Amino acid sequence: MTRPPRDTCRLIAEAGLAAVNHGLYREAESIRAALPWLVGDCGVRRILEASLLVGLGQPEAAMALLEGDTSAEAAVLRRLVLGDAMPDMPRT
């Protein structure tokens, strides 16, 4: 299978994030399953998939996927899963 144009892949990935945000879990899961064909960059794909997993109520799977990822994006997702406040955000 050939990969769709980059802009199309980006829109589909964004639709997955919107789907999970709006409770369209089956659709988000379908897009998550398609990520290997949509996103060539492994690091970007890992962050997208982990974000979807968090939204799908699978934080343990997201944390396992992020293991060893030292990117700033992975650190933010870990803090979200662990419930840690963002260091530069004021506490209320």
Wavefront OBJ file of the C-alpha trace (Angstrom):
o trace
v 0.000 0.000 0.000
v 1.304 3.442 -0.843
v 1.170 6.184 1.733
v -1.348 8.981 1.078
v -0.019 12.523 0.618
v 1.577 14.011 3.735
v -1.178 16.596 4.260
v -3.808 13.849 4.122
v -1.877 11.767 6.650
v -1.599 14.773 8.954
v -5.345 15.426 8.748
v -6.154 11.791 9.522
v -3.811 11.825 12.538
v -5.396 15.080 13.755
v -8.828 13.538 13.271
v -7.735 10.684 15.548
v -6.823 13.125 18.303
v -10.112 14.975 17.824
v -12.024 11.680 17.809
v -10.634 10.547 21.143
v -11.278 14.006 22.577
v -14.945 13.801 21.551
v -15.533 10.236 22.720
v -15.364 8.612 19.281
v -13.242 5.785 20.629
v -13.837 3.238 17.871
v -12.789 5.758 15.241
v -9.753 6.832 17.281
v -8.728 3.178 17.676
v -9.026 2.631 13.922
v -6.798 5.626 13.241
v -4.333 4.436 15.903
v -4.102 1.101 14.104
v -3.356 2.924 10.841
v -0.570 5.126 12.261
v 2.284 2.949 10.897
v 1.010 3.663 7.367
v 0.282 7.315 8.051
v 3.333 8.530 9.983
v 6.817 7.615 8.820
v 8.752 9.214 11.677
v 8.893 6.690 14.551
v 9.257 9.370 17.220
v 6.279 11.368 16.023
v 4.239 8.183 15.626
v 5.091 7.116 19.197
v 3.906 10.469 20.618
v 0.694 10.352 18.582
v -0.039 6.781 19.604
v 0.701 7.481 23.265
v -1.612 10.504 23.160
v -4.370 8.378 21.684
v -3.791 5.659 24.278
v -4.127 8.178 27.109
v -7.399 9.385 25.632
v -8.584 5.810 25.136
v -8.113 5.148 28.850
v -4.956 3.068 28.465
v -2.370 5.099 30.391
v -0.239 2.056 31.248
v 0.121 1.203 27.559
v 0.999 4.835 26.831
v 3.671 4.846 29.533
v 5.150 1.593 28.217
v 5.266 3.063 24.710
v 7.054 6.173 25.989
v 9.676 4.208 27.924
v 13.117 5.425 26.919
v 11.757 8.417 24.970
v 13.601 11.505 26.223
v 11.730 14.037 24.086
v 9.979 17.020 25.623
v 6.675 15.748 24.231
v 7.098 12.398 25.982
v 7.901 14.192 29.234
v 4.668 16.205 28.978
v 2.625 13.060 28.343
v 4.256 11.314 31.303
v 3.383 14.243 33.562
v -0.211 14.162 32.331
v -0.494 10.445 33.048
v 1.136 10.762 36.450
v -0.930 13.828 37.352
v 2.138 15.989 37.965
v 1.705 19.736 37.553
v 3.632 21.359 34.761
v 6.707 23.038 36.271
v 6.078 26.403 34.606
v 2.341 26.501 35.326
v 1.033 28.377 38.365
v -0.618 26.167 40.965
v -4.099 27.150 42.043
l 1 2 3 4 5 6 7 8 9 10 11 12 13 14 15 16 17 18 19 20 21 22 23 24 25 26 27 28 29 30 31 32 33 34 35 36 37 38 39 40 41 42 43 44 45 46 47 48 49 50 51 52 53 54 55 56 57 58 59 60 61 62 63 64 65 66 67 68 69 70 71 72 73 74 75 76 77 78 79 80 81 82 83 84 85 86 87 88 89 90 91 92
